[in-house]
Amino acid sequence: MTLNRFKFENKDYIVTLQDDNSVVFYREKTDEFNWFGDPYKILTETHDIKRPISLLRLVASKIKHDLYKNKIKYFSIKVSDDRLKRISIHFLNTLCDYDCQVSQDTINVFRKT
């Protein structure tokens, strides 16, 4: 499992390539009323980002770096809506040596041999 933590606009984000070959991107948020609790994951859009395209470019570069560094042969991305699916496919088309196959809410990506 590869884990990348970074801050963007004073918010904590994590991009991880899990052992089941899925890519997960989420935001971590702490509960202001519970100082001892673990942060929780926010997987949905929050609409409080001033520069969402810059955030997506940063996430894409981290994913690219992990793919090429670890020589990943296969991974999948789950998308929740058509807009996110279009953005993900646009990003995946920029990857050299990878092809993608789109099903309903999952994009499977394979390394060309």
WOCORKA-V467253 format. One line per field, one symbol per residue. phi: phi as a letter, one per 20 degrees, with the letter a starting at -180 (. if undefined). psi: psi as a letter, one per 40 degrees, with the letter a starting at -180 (. if undefined). burial: I if it has 16 or more other C-alpha atoms within 10 Angstrom, else O. A space follows every 50 residues. Layout:
phi: ???
psi: ???
burial: ???
This chain:
phi: .dcddbdblmceccdcdefemdeccbdeceefecfeeffdeddefdldef cffffffffffffggffffelfebbccecebffffffffgfffeffmcdc cddgccdeccffd
psi: hhhhhiihffihihhihidefihhhihhhihdegeeiiiihheihefehd gddddddddddddddddddefhdiiihhididddddddddddeehieiii hhacehhhhihi.
burial: OOOOOOOOOOOOIIIIIOOOIIIIIIIIOOOOOOOOOOOOOOOOOOOOOO OOOOOOOOIIOIIIOIIOOOOOOIIIIIIOOOOOIOOIOOOIOOOOOIOI OOOOOOIIIIIOO
